[in-house]
Amino acid sequence: MTVVEWDQTDDRTTGAARHRTAGAVRPGLGRHLRRHRGPAAAAALSVLWPGLGHAHLGRTAPAAGLIAAQVLLVLLTVAPGAWRFTVPAWGVLVALAAVTAWRAARERPGQRRRT
């Protein structure tokens, strides 16, 4: 079933009302509906859960890599004496996730980094 929303403006001369499908974006409004996701939110989410900030930005490949690294660290943590190298690795992982999420959110969608 298609839901139809009737416009308030109709053609008074012919009596034909214009309609559009519900959820359709009117011309000129699409660019205003995009929401820029802030770097502070992405970094904060990455501190809470490494990879979550990247997922919030829609970058699934880095998010999946950070989550895989996190799962690997959880599996290594159960080994006896592994805390000696897993604790610093957790710190590096959280810092890396927060910094890369911050930098990824600062870039505009159509902007390339200069190399």
Short mmCIF file of the C-alpha atoms (twelve columns), coordinates in Angstrom:
data_MODEL
# 
_entry.id   MODEL 
# 
loop_
_atom_site.group_PDB 
_atom_site.id 
_atom_site.type_symbol 
_atom_site.label_atom_id 
_atom_site.label_alt_id 
_atom_site.label_comp_id 
_atom_site.label_asym_id 
_atom_site.label_seq_id 
_atom_site.Cartn_x 
_atom_site.Cartn_y 
_atom_site.Cartn_z 
_atom_site.pdbx_PDB_model_num 
ATOM 1   C CA . MET A 1   0.000  0.000   0.000   1 
ATOM 2   C CA . THR A 2   1.363  3.411   -0.930  1 
ATOM 3   C CA . VAL A 3   0.696  6.278   1.415   1 
ATOM 4   C CA . VAL A 4   -0.020 9.524   -0.382  1 
ATOM 5   C CA . GLU A 5   0.258  12.928  1.229   1 
ATOM 6   C CA . TRP A 6   -1.675 15.744  -0.401  1 
ATOM 7   C CA . ASP A 7   -0.090 19.159  -0.762  1 
ATOM 8   C CA . GLN A 8   -2.014 22.202  0.393   1 
ATOM 9   C CA . THR A 9   -1.269 23.882  -2.916  1 
ATOM 10  C CA . ASP A 10  -3.403 22.736  -5.774  1 
ATOM 11  C CA . ASP A 11  -3.975 24.044  -9.245  1 
ATOM 12  C CA . ARG A 12  -7.121 26.156  -8.889  1 
ATOM 13  C CA . THR A 13  -7.582 26.520  -12.628 1 
ATOM 14  C CA . THR A 14  -7.918 22.809  -13.405 1 
ATOM 15  C CA . GLY A 15  -8.945 21.587  -9.965  1 
ATOM 16  C CA . ALA A 16  -6.208 18.945  -9.982  1 
ATOM 17  C CA . ALA A 17  -4.397 18.558  -6.704  1 
ATOM 18  C CA . ARG A 18  -0.720 17.710  -6.681  1 
ATOM 19  C CA . HIS A 19  0.417  14.874  -4.470  1 
ATOM 20  C CA . ARG A 20  3.634  13.208  -3.523  1 
ATOM 21  C CA . THR A 21  4.558  9.908   -1.936  1 
ATOM 22  C CA . ALA A 22  5.073  10.101  1.823   1 
ATOM 23  C CA . GLY A 23  8.751  10.155  2.707   1 
ATOM 24  C CA . ALA A 24  9.809  11.674  -0.600  1 
ATOM 25  C CA . VAL A 25  12.177 14.590  -0.255  1 
ATOM 26  C CA . ARG A 26  11.184 17.813  -1.927  1 
ATOM 27  C CA . PRO A 27  13.752 19.309  -4.310  1 
ATOM 28  C CA . GLY A 28  16.196 21.553  -2.507  1 
ATOM 29  C CA . LEU A 29  15.650 20.014  0.921   1 
ATOM 30  C CA . GLY A 30  17.993 17.034  0.594   1 
ATOM 31  C CA . ARG A 31  21.148 18.954  1.386   1 
ATOM 32  C CA . HIS A 32  19.623 20.378  4.566   1 
ATOM 33  C CA . LEU A 33  18.534 16.987  5.860   1 
ATOM 34  C CA . ARG A 34  22.073 15.618  6.110   1 
ATOM 35  C CA . ARG A 35  23.405 15.850  9.630   1 
ATOM 36  C CA . HIS A 36  27.083 16.354  10.298  1 
ATOM 37  C CA . ARG A 37  28.261 14.100  13.095  1 
ATOM 38  C CA . GLY A 38  30.613 15.867  15.461  1 
ATOM 39  C CA . PRO A 39  34.146 14.748  16.234  1 
ATOM 40  C CA . ALA A 40  33.643 14.968  20.002  1 
ATOM 41  C CA . ALA A 41  30.741 12.511  19.903  1 
ATOM 42  C CA . ALA A 42  32.676 10.077  17.712  1 
ATOM 43  C CA . ALA A 43  35.732 10.226  19.991  1 
ATOM 44  C CA . ALA A 44  33.613 9.788   23.137  1 
ATOM 45  C CA . LEU A 45  31.875 6.752   21.662  1 
ATOM 46  C CA . SER A 46  35.243 5.265   20.730  1 
ATOM 47  C CA . VAL A 47  36.477 5.711   24.293  1 
ATOM 48  C CA . LEU A 48  33.399 3.892   25.608  1 
ATOM 49  C CA . TRP A 49  33.729 1.074   23.070  1 
ATOM 50  C CA . PRO A 50  36.558 1.033   20.506  1 
ATOM 51  C CA . GLY A 51  35.029 1.040   17.044  1 
ATOM 52  C CA . LEU A 52  31.682 2.512   18.083  1 
ATOM 53  C CA . GLY A 53  32.679 6.017   17.004  1 
ATOM 54  C CA . HIS A 54  33.565 4.782   13.531  1 
ATOM 55  C CA . ALA A 55  30.265 2.901   13.327  1 
ATOM 56  C CA . HIS A 56  28.498 6.122   14.369  1 
ATOM 57  C CA . LEU A 57  30.154 7.881   11.426  1 
ATOM 58  C CA . GLY A 58  29.173 5.105   9.027   1 
ATOM 59  C CA . ARG A 59  32.705 3.831   8.440   1 
ATOM 60  C CA . THR A 60  32.221 0.122   8.862   1 
ATOM 61  C CA . ALA A 61  35.640 -1.184  7.797   1 
ATOM 62  C CA . PRO A 62  37.639 0.636   10.524  1 
ATOM 63  C CA . ALA A 63  34.896 -0.175  13.044  1 
ATOM 64  C CA . ALA A 64  35.108 -3.878  12.225  1 
ATOM 65  C CA . GLY A 65  38.912 -3.823  12.507  1 
ATOM 66  C CA . LEU A 66  38.857 -2.148  15.906  1 
ATOM 67  C CA . ILE A 67  36.196 -4.532  17.177  1 
ATOM 68  C CA . ALA A 68  38.236 -7.513  15.928  1 
ATOM 69  C CA . ALA A 69  41.289 -6.181  17.797  1 
ATOM 70  C CA . GLN A 70  39.149 -5.815  20.890  1 
ATOM 71  C CA . VAL A 71  37.916 -9.424  20.655  1 
ATOM 72  C CA . LEU A 72  41.516 -10.603 20.239  1 
ATOM 73  C CA . LEU A 73  42.558 -8.722  23.383  1 
ATOM 74  C CA . VAL A 74  39.679 -10.235 25.344  1 
ATOM 75  C CA . LEU A 75  40.748 -13.713 24.246  1 
ATOM 76  C CA . LEU A 76  44.392 -13.046 25.169  1 
ATOM 77  C CA . THR A 77  43.445 -11.655 28.589  1 
ATOM 78  C CA . VAL A 78  42.450 -15.087 29.934  1 
ATOM 79  C CA . ALA A 79  46.015 -16.412 29.616  1 
ATOM 80  C CA . PRO A 80  47.963 -16.386 32.891  1 
ATOM 81  C CA . GLY A 81  50.269 -13.389 33.175  1 
ATOM 82  C CA . ALA A 82  48.929 -11.832 29.970  1 
ATOM 83  C CA . TRP A 83  47.869 -8.678  31.787  1 
ATOM 84  C CA . ARG A 84  51.467 -7.444  31.476  1 
ATOM 85  C CA . PHE A 85  51.021 -6.761  27.778  1 
ATOM 86  C CA . THR A 86  47.224 -6.620  27.409  1 
ATOM 87  C CA . VAL A 87  46.781 -3.636  29.763  1 
ATOM 88  C CA . PRO A 88  49.054 -1.355  27.688  1 
ATOM 89  C CA . ALA A 89  47.489 -2.783  24.517  1 
ATOM 90  C CA . TRP A 90  44.017 -1.766  25.759  1 
ATOM 91  C CA . GLY A 91  45.286 1.771   26.364  1 
ATOM 92  C CA . VAL A 92  46.792 1.948   22.881  1 
ATOM 93  C CA . LEU A 93  43.613 0.550   21.318  1 
ATOM 94  C CA . VAL A 94  41.334 3.066   23.066  1 
ATOM 95  C CA . ALA A 95  43.647 5.990   22.235  1 
ATOM 96  C CA . LEU A 96  43.962 4.882   18.615  1 
ATOM 97  C CA . ALA A 97  40.201 4.470   18.260  1 
ATOM 98  C CA . ALA A 98  39.458 7.894   19.781  1 
ATOM 99  C CA . VAL A 99  42.057 9.769   17.720  1 
ATOM 100 C CA . THR A 100 41.133 8.148   14.416  1 
ATOM 101 C CA . ALA A 101 37.402 8.688   15.064  1 
ATOM 102 C CA . TRP A 102 38.090 12.366  15.847  1 
ATOM 103 C CA . ARG A 103 40.115 12.802  12.641  1 
ATOM 104 C CA . ALA A 104 37.552 10.923  10.534  1 
ATOM 105 C CA . ALA A 105 34.680 13.063  11.842  1 
ATOM 106 C CA . ARG A 106 36.574 16.289  11.151  1 
ATOM 107 C CA . GLU A 107 36.834 15.507  7.452   1 
ATOM 108 C CA . ARG A 108 33.939 16.723  5.361   1 
ATOM 109 C CA . PRO A 109 32.325 14.076  3.106   1 
ATOM 110 C CA . GLY A 110 33.518 15.603  -0.168  1 
ATOM 111 C CA . GLN A 111 36.890 16.766  1.076   1 
ATOM 112 C CA . ARG A 112 40.149 14.918  0.521   1 
ATOM 113 C CA . ARG A 113 43.205 15.191  2.705   1 
ATOM 114 C CA . ARG A 114 46.217 16.864  1.186   1 
ATOM 115 C CA . THR A 115 49.269 14.675  1.057   1 
# 
